[in-house]
Amino acid sequence: MDGYTQISYNELFKLIFDQQTQSVSYGLLILAVFGLALITHSICLFLSKREIRKVKALDETIIIAILAYACVLLSITFFNREEGSRGTINLDTRVTQTVIKTFFEFICHPTRLPLTKLLLKNLGEVGAITASIYYILNIALFMPWGFILSVAHYKEGLIGKLLLPFLYSVITSGTIETVQLITGRGYFEVEDIITNITGGLIGAILACLVMLIIRLIKKARNKNGGNYGFKE
């Protein structure tokens, strides 16, 4: 598929994205998230008033974010698919191999082609243009999960903030792929697991960067006696 243009790739990307989300009911999803947030807040208030446990605002927000993400994840991976409509094992790793090969090729010969064009060229040669779009979508799907999990372990060191989201992404992705295979609502794909884990790790790295920036801002604010453009 040489000569595959960026415009046609974008159009194909939009088409596949629409296909993957066409059965998702955004109205029901919003109601579910709102309902879970209300229940969570009510429980936290009850625990606080009964002096059973004081739940911090950040911890409550993290719980709500986890529940909201679970709703989105289940809507995309299970509820928008008919039971028994799929259900095979796919061990194909063409996209992963092509991505790795392209990066090495680009590093060794940086002046040949821009990275994106070189990647599309190589993907086209192995017939993996469409598969690469699912690859990107799977990474994007798990980035919020890694971000949330890293923030949830904000008390841990850097290794904990990265390792724990990585491990949870492995468990979550493995569970999804297995249940999809058993119920026939999806395929057990090795590349799905690879991309999900990659997305989770990228999300965790972004969360660490955000937390580092916030910490530096607070440090600068305290160093300047609180007079750093922030309202008290």
ChimeraX attribute file (.defattr): number of C-alpha atoms within 10 A of each C-alpha:
attribute: neighborCount
match mode: 1-to-1
recipient: residues
	/A:1	14
	/A:2	10
	/A:3	9
	/A:4	14
	/A:5	12
	/A:6	12
	/A:7	9
	/A:8	10
	/A:9	15
	/A:10	12
	/A:11	11
	/A:12	15
	/A:13	19
	/A:14	13
	/A:15	11
	/A:16	16
	/A:17	14
	/A:18	11
	/A:19	11
	/A:20	16
	/A:21	14
	/A:22	12
	/A:23	13
	/A:24	18
	/A:25	13
	/A:26	13
	/A:27	8
	/A:28	12
	/A:29	15
	/A:30	14
	/A:31	11
	/A:32	16
	/A:33	19
	/A:34	14
	/A:35	12
	/A:36	18
	/A:37	19
	/A:38	13
	/A:39	13
	/A:40	17
	/A:41	18
	/A:42	12
	/A:43	14
	/A:44	20
	/A:45	15
	/A:46	14
	/A:47	14
	/A:48	14
	/A:49	11
	/A:50	10
	/A:51	9
	/A:52	10
	/A:53	12
	/A:54	13
	/A:55	14
	/A:56	11
	/A:57	11
	/A:58	11
	/A:59	13
	/A:60	16
	/A:61	16
	/A:62	17
	/A:63	18
	/A:64	20
	/A:65	20
	/A:66	17
	/A:67	17
	/A:68	18
	/A:69	18
	/A:70	14
	/A:71	18
	/A:72	19
	/A:73	16
	/A:74	13
	/A:75	19
	/A:76	18
	/A:77	17
	/A:78	17
	/A:79	16
	/A:80	16
	/A:81	18
	/A:82	12
	/A:83	15
	/A:84	13
	/A:85	11
	/A:86	17
	/A:87	19
	/A:88	14
	/A:89	14
	/A:90	12
	/A:91	11
	/A:92	11
	/A:93	15
	/A:94	15
	/A:95	23
	/A:96	15
	/A:97	11
	/A:98	20
	/A:99	17
	/A:100	12
	/A:101	13
	/A:102	20
	/A:103	15
	/A:104	12
	/A:105	16
	/A:106	17
	/A:107	10
	/A:108	10
	/A:109	10
	/A:110	12
	/A:111	9
	/A:112	10
	/A:113	13
	/A:114	10
	/A:115	16
	/A:116	11
	/A:117	14
	/A:118	17
	/A:119	23
	/A:120	23
	/A:121	20
	/A:122	20
	/A:123	24
	/A:124	18
	/A:125	13
	/A:126	12
	/A:127	14
	/A:128	18
	/A:129	22
	/A:130	15
	/A:131	14
	/A:132	21
	/A:133	19
	/A:134	19
	/A:135	19
	/A:136	14
	/A:137	18
	/A:138	21
	/A:139	23
	/A:140	18
	/A:141	19
	/A:142	25
	/A:143	24
	/A:144	22
	/A:145	28
	/A:146	31
	/A:147	24
	/A:148	22
	/A:149	24
	/A:150	29
	/A:151	20
	/A:152	21
	/A:153	16
	/A:154	15
	/A:155	10
	/A:156	13
	/A:157	11
	/A:158	13
	/A:159	8
	/A:160	14
	/A:161	24
	/A:162	24
	/A:163	15
	/A:164	19
	/A:165	27
	/A:166	25
	/A:167	15
	/A:168	16
	/A:169	25
	/A:170	17
	/A:171	13
	/A:172	17
	/A:173	20
	/A:174	20
	/A:175	13
	/A:176	20
	/A:177	21
	/A:178	18
	/A:179	17
	/A:180	22
	/A:181	19
	/A:182	17
	/A:183	16
	/A:184	19
	/A:185	22
	/A:186	24
	/A:187	21
	/A:188	23
	/A:189	18
	/A:190	16
	/A:191	20
	/A:192	23
	/A:193	22
	/A:194	19
	/A:195	23
	/A:196	29
	/A:197	28
	/A:198	21
	/A:199	26
	/A:200	32
	/A:201	28
	/A:202	23
	/A:203	27
	/A:204	28
	/A:205	20
	/A:206	17
	/A:207	24
	/A:208	20
	/A:209	12
	/A:210	14
	/A:211	15
	/A:212	12
	/A:213	12
	/A:214	12
	/A:215	12
	/A:216	12
	/A:217	13
	/A:218	15
	/A:219	13
	/A:220	14
	/A:221	15
	/A:222	12
	/A:223	11
	/A:224	10
	/A:225	9
	/A:226	14
	/A:227	12
	/A:228	13
	/A:229	7
	/A:230	8
	/A:231	6
	/A:232	5
